[in-house]
């Protein structure tokens, strides 16, 4: 949860006045994914039921699970004034595939972002359940952004695009950030440029302004047809609203 990519995403959304939450998977952190998906759903319920309103600083919060060692770790600057009605799931590396799969069981989810999914090693990393989780992601019918660096350390660009092409053609965008590896050192801003551009493309409620995302209503949201899987090479001229 203290990874540079995760932290960059959290700070970026907080500056847009979006309530954010980041957490570590409990236990061994890795596995077939069932426990981790349950934890994603638990974290979402924590926000959607307004439990975050009881805290005002970064802290450890006991989960509603029976096991006392289960913890959900909140971020700082939680907006305690409002209760979110919708969830946008973003996952990095191992967590990207878990988040995409979890979106299928969270009714309030409006979309998923997969950053550097470890597709080439998914069979071993998810104990041969990697394909199952990708299939769950396909079933959501929600906007999906899949992103990878062209120099990723674990998955080649060709392997990545082969998987992207198996996802729903009318709701999936594949983005390749040229020159970036799996860890995105000093490329965090480029990640957020891609995410911002994607949000403006798939959520017309923003009306071209990312700052409108915090007040957008997705109750009658139907994912637009955004075209078949597009490989995005650079975002040097990204038409995103600057976040100061």
N, C-alpha and C positions, 0 to 999 in steps of 0.2 A: 504493500500500500504506500510505501515511501519511494517507489520507483519514480524516476524523473518524468516518464511519460504520464503516469497516473497523476502525479502532482500537477503537471502542466495543464492537464485536462480539467482538474478540479478548480484550479485558480481561474482559468479562462471562463468556466461556466459561472463561478461565483461573481465574477465581474459583470456578467450579464444578469445578475440577480436571480440566478437559478439555484434552488436548494440542491446540494450535492451530498453524496455519501460514498466513502470508500472504505473497504474493509479487507482483512485477510481471511482466507478460508481457514477454518479451524482444523485441527488434527495434523496430518502429514502434508497438507496443502495440495497433494496430487492424488490421483486415483481415477476410477471409472467415471466420476462426475456426478453421480446421483446425490451424494451428500452436499456437494458444492452447489448444485442447482437449488436444493432445498434452502441453502443459506442465502442465495441470491433472492429467492422469493421472500424469505424471512426479513431480509434487509429492506426490500421494497415495501413490505407490509408495515415495517417500523415507521417509514416515512408517510405512507398513505393513510395510516391510522392516527397520525399526528403525535406519536410518542416522542418525536424529536423536539416538540415544543417544551418539554420538561427540562431541556438542557440548554446551556448557553456558551459552553466552552468545550474544547477538545477533551474527551474523556472516554473511558471504557464503560459500556452499558451492558448489563446482564441481559441476555436474550430471554425470550419467553419459553425456551426449551427447558426440559427438566434437568438436564445436565448442568451443574454449576460452572463447569469450565468453559462453556460456550459463551463467547463474547462477541459483540458487534462493536467495532471501533468507529466512532463518528469523526467527522472532520471539524475543523474550526469554522467559524463564521456561518454556522447554520442559521438560516432564516427562520426564526421561531414565530413569526407573525402569521404565516399561512401554512395550510396543509396541502401538499401537492395532490393533484388529481390524476396526473399522468406521469409515466416513467419512460425515460430514454436510457437504454442500457449500453454502456461502453465497456469493453473489455480489452485487455492487452495480453498478448502472448497466450499462456495457458487459459487465462480467464476469458479470452475473446470467444473461444468456442463454447465455453460454459454459458456465457451471457447470451449468445445467439440461441442456444438450446433453451435456456430458461425463458426467453421471450415468448415461447409457445404456451406457457402455462400461467402467464401474468396478464390478465385481461387489460390492465391499464397501460401496458407497454405500447408505445407508438412507433418504435423503431430500434434498431440495433447497429452498433459500430464495432467491427472486429478489426483490431489493430495488430498486425503481425501474427496472425493465427499460425501455430506450428503445424502446418498441414502435412509436411513431409514425414514428421515423426509422430503423427497423431495416433497410430495404432498402438505404439508402445506407451506413449504419454498418457493416454486415456484408457489403458488396459483393454484395448481392442473395442472400445465403445466410441471411437472418434467418428466413424461414419454414422452411427446412430444419432449423435448430437448434431451433425450437419443436416441430417434428414429432419430433425425437429426444427432446425432453423428454417428449412425450406417451407415448412408447413405454416409458418406464422402469417405469411402474406403481407408482412410489414416492410417498410423501407429498410434496406440493408446496405451498409457501406462496409466493404472489405478493403483493407489497406495494407500495403507491405512496402518495404524498402527494396530497391532493385539489387542491393547487396546484402540481403538478409542472410544471416549466418546459418539458418536451419532449413529454409524453404526457398527453392529457386523461383524466379519470376514466372517461368513457364509452368511449373507445377502449381503455383498460386492461381494463375489465370485458367488453368484447366479446371480447377475446382470452382472458381468464380462462374465459369460457363455452365456449371451444373445447377446453379442456384436459379430461382425464378427470374426470368428474363426481364419482366416488366417492373420489378421493384429493386433490383440489385445493381449497385455500382461498384466496380472494381477500380481501385486507385493504386498506382505504382509511383512511389516517391523516388525519383532518380538520385542515386548516390548515397542513399541512406541504408544503414544496416539495421539489424534487429533492435538495436538499443537507442537509436535516434539521438545520439549525443550532439548537442547544439543544433538539432533539427526539430525541436519541439514546436517552434512557431509554425513550421511548415505543416506539421500534423494538424494544428488548429486551423490553419488556412483551409486545408482540405475538408475538415469537418464542417467549418462554417459555410463553405461553398455548397456542400452537400445539403446542409440544413435549409439553406435558402432555395435550393432546387426542389426539395421534396415536401416542404411544408409551406404551402401558399399562405397559411395563417400569418406568417412573418411579414408578408408584403414587402420583401426585400430588405428588411431591417432585423438583424439578429436580436436587437434589444426587445423586440416584440414577442420573442419566444416565451418569456416568463409569464405573459398574460394570455397566451394563445389558448383557444378552446378546441379540443380534439374529440369532443363527444360524437360528432357526426363525421369524423375524419375517414376518408377513403384514400388509401395510398394512390398517388397518381402514377400513370404509366411514364416512367422516366427513361425509357429506352433500354435497349439491351446493354449488357455489361460493357462499360466503357473503361478503357485504360487511360488514366490521367497521368501525364508525364511530369508536369510541373505546374506550380501555382504562383509564379512570380507576379502575375497580374490578377490575383484572386479578387473578385468583386465583393469582398466581405465588408461588413460594417466594422471599422476599426474598434478594438476594445482597448481603451486607455487604462 
